Amino acid sequence: MAEKAMSLCGSAFRLHGRDPKGGVDCIGLADQCLLSADFDCGVPNGYSIRGGSEGAINEFMTSIGFDRFAPSSELLDGDIVLARPSPVQWHFLIRAKDGFVHAHAGLGKVVFCPGDSPWPIVSIFRLVEA
């Protein structure tokens, strides 16, 4: 998943986008990474760029098979990270190469940010093989 995320750097940002050719948002980025790992979970669509709840996001992610880890947990490449850029916004990032890949609305594209998350991490989601 981390390799797929890195390969999508430079793709256009588009709210509700699910195809790198037309643009992706943070959920579309996560969806593309999951599809590359042969994991199709039917990600949600039709949401607002602002709003939603941490509980609903956590419930969805665990219901489709992810384990949830505390924000203080060790990060592994391929983790899907839920961050909080503002009090009214949630954002998914993909852990890769000692940094994060995410769909940056302000820059209008998918980017790699080295180092720590630019926003507070709320949850870490990981597919754990049984």
VMD Tcl script that draws the C-alpha trace (Angstrom):
set ca {
  {0.00 0.00 0.00}
  {2.84 2.38 0.75}
  {4.39 1.78 -2.68}
  {1.04 2.43 -4.37}
  {0.62 5.64 -2.37}
  {4.05 6.86 -3.46}
  {3.24 6.04 -7.09}
  {0.17 8.28 -6.89}
  {2.16 11.38 -5.88}
  {1.43 14.10 -8.42}
  {-2.11 12.85 -9.17}
  {-4.71 15.61 -9.13}
  {-6.90 16.29 -6.09}
  {-10.64 16.01 -6.64}
  {-13.26 15.81 -3.87}
  {-14.93 12.37 -4.04}
  {-12.39 11.36 -6.69}
  {-11.65 7.66 -6.94}
  {-9.56 7.45 -10.13}
  {-6.03 8.87 -10.36}
  {-6.70 9.85 -13.98}
  {-9.46 12.24 -12.90}
  {-8.23 12.98 -9.38}
  {-8.55 11.56 -5.88}
  {-9.30 12.86 -2.42}
  {-7.89 11.31 0.75}
  {-10.46 8.52 0.77}
  {-9.89 7.91 -2.93}
  {-6.15 7.68 -2.26}
  {-6.74 5.11 0.49}
  {-9.14 3.24 -1.80}
  {-6.57 3.06 -4.61}
  {-3.98 1.72 -2.17}
  {-6.40 -0.88 -0.84}
  {-7.41 -1.96 -4.35}
  {-3.73 -2.45 -5.21}
  {-3.61 -4.89 -2.29}
  {-6.71 -6.71 -3.63}
  {-8.89 -5.30 -0.85}
  {-12.16 -3.82 -2.12}
  {-14.21 -2.43 0.74}
  {-16.70 -0.10 -0.94}
  {-15.48 3.19 0.48}
  {-18.09 5.86 1.25}
  {-18.89 8.76 -1.06}
  {-21.09 11.85 -0.96}
  {-19.60 13.23 2.25}
  {-18.69 16.85 2.95}
  {-15.08 17.98 3.12}
  {-15.96 19.23 6.61}
  {-17.80 17.35 9.33}
  {-18.28 13.71 10.17}
  {-17.37 12.04 13.42}
  {-14.40 10.13 14.71}
  {-16.72 7.43 16.02}
  {-18.35 6.86 12.62}
  {-14.95 6.69 10.89}
  {-13.56 4.27 13.49}
  {-16.69 2.13 13.27}
  {-16.53 1.94 9.47}
  {-12.82 1.10 9.40}
  {-13.12 -1.66 12.01}
  {-16.28 -3.05 10.38}
  {-14.40 -3.66 7.12}
  {-11.54 -5.48 8.80}
  {-9.00 -2.94 10.06}
  {-7.45 -3.04 13.49}
  {-7.38 0.36 15.19}
  {-4.29 1.48 17.06}
  {-3.76 4.41 19.40}
  {-2.12 7.54 17.95}
  {0.98 6.84 20.04}
  {1.50 3.42 18.42}
  {4.45 2.68 16.16}
  {3.67 3.53 12.55}
  {4.28 1.01 9.78}
  {4.47 1.65 6.06}
  {1.01 1.16 4.59}
  {-0.89 2.25 7.70}
  {-3.91 4.43 7.06}
  {-3.74 7.32 9.49}
  {-6.69 9.45 10.55}
  {-5.57 12.99 11.33}
  {-7.39 16.15 12.44}
  {-6.31 19.20 10.36}
  {-8.96 21.40 12.02}
  {-11.78 21.07 14.57}
  {-14.25 20.44 11.71}
  {-12.17 18.27 9.39}
  {-10.82 14.70 9.26}
  {-8.14 13.54 6.86}
  {-6.60 10.21 5.82}
  {-2.88 9.87 5.18}
  {-0.90 6.80 4.13}
  {2.34 6.06 5.99}
  {5.26 5.61 3.57}
  {9.06 6.05 3.62}
  {9.36 7.85 6.97}
  {6.61 10.28 6.04}
  {3.07 10.46 4.74}
  {1.31 10.54 1.39}
  {-1.96 12.45 1.22}
  {-4.34 14.19 -1.17}
  {-3.64 17.88 -0.52}
  {-6.66 20.03 -1.48}
  {-4.71 23.30 -1.18}
  {-1.94 22.16 -3.52}
  {-4.42 20.36 -5.76}
  {-2.53 17.08 -5.87}
  {-1.30 14.02 -4.00}
  {1.95 14.78 -2.18}
  {4.57 13.14 0.02}
  {5.39 14.90 3.29}
  {8.56 13.63 4.98}
  {8.77 13.37 8.75}
  {5.94 13.64 11.24}
  {2.29 14.13 10.35}
  {1.52 17.81 9.76}
  {-1.63 17.35 11.90}
  {-2.52 15.56 15.11}
  {-2.99 11.82 14.58}
  {-6.26 10.51 16.00}
  {-6.20 6.84 14.94}
  {-3.98 4.40 13.07}
  {-5.65 1.69 10.98}
  {-3.88 -1.44 9.85}
  {-4.90 -4.61 8.07}
  {-3.52 -7.42 10.20}
  {-3.26 -10.88 8.70}
  {-4.81 -13.60 10.79}
}
mol new
graphics top color blue
foreach p $ca { graphics top sphere $p radius 0.5 }
foreach p [lrange $ca 0 end-1] q [lrange $ca 1 end] { graphics top cylinder $p $q radius 0.2 }
display resetview
